[in-house]
Amino acid sequence: MPDIPDLGPATRGVAALLAGVDDDDLGSPTPCDYDVATLLDHLDVLALAFTLAARKSDDPSLDTPPAPSANNLAEGWRDRIPQRLKDLAEAWATPEAWTGTTIAGGVTMPSDVAGVVALDEVVLHGWDLARATGQSYEVDPDALAVVHAFVEETARPDQADMREGLFGPPIRLPEEAPLLDRVVALAGRSPSWPR
């Protein structure tokens, strides 16, 4: 992989959103069908899991994807999740992370695919969190281009099995629509999702 994606801008963008999450927001719905607390638990766990995946860890927690739950969102999440997002970006900043195979969520996959999935999860769930909490959200153009290519690939009819559990049915928008809107639509979310 000649140009490895930089997860840093995306992870920093999502970490910045956490400061705008009030305790009153935790029970609010999100576009991905979690409430905010469950989404935060998912971000917490996925950041750790994909960090371990980048390091080719044999940690047993990588064998089974945990079900996200608001009940699992442990105290200290406002400090822990930004640190885990930072660790995630740093782990995927090394070329070695993108070579060979790795495991995340109980799935063995090529490491370069795992890195893109990690970026996709951060970008899309950042959008989910921003929409659910009424915050503005901008994505680094390079990261957005990588995620767009990924979700566009999975939107092909022959990739339905790959989408299972990741995305809802793709929504096609006109090419003139903003790229972030097209990305979230291809991932099965409505860009006009109301808070």
Secondary structure, 3 states (H helix, E strand, C coil): CCCCCCCHHHHHHHHHHHCCCCHHHCCCECCCCCEHHHHHHHHHHHHHHHHHHHCCCCCHHHCCCCCCCHHHCCCCHHHHHHHHHHHHHHHCCCHHHHCCEEEECCEEEEHHHHHHHHHHHHHHHHHHHHHHHCCCCCCCHHHHHHHHHHHHHHCCHHHHHHHCCCCCCCCCCCCCCCHHHHHHHHCCCCCCCCC
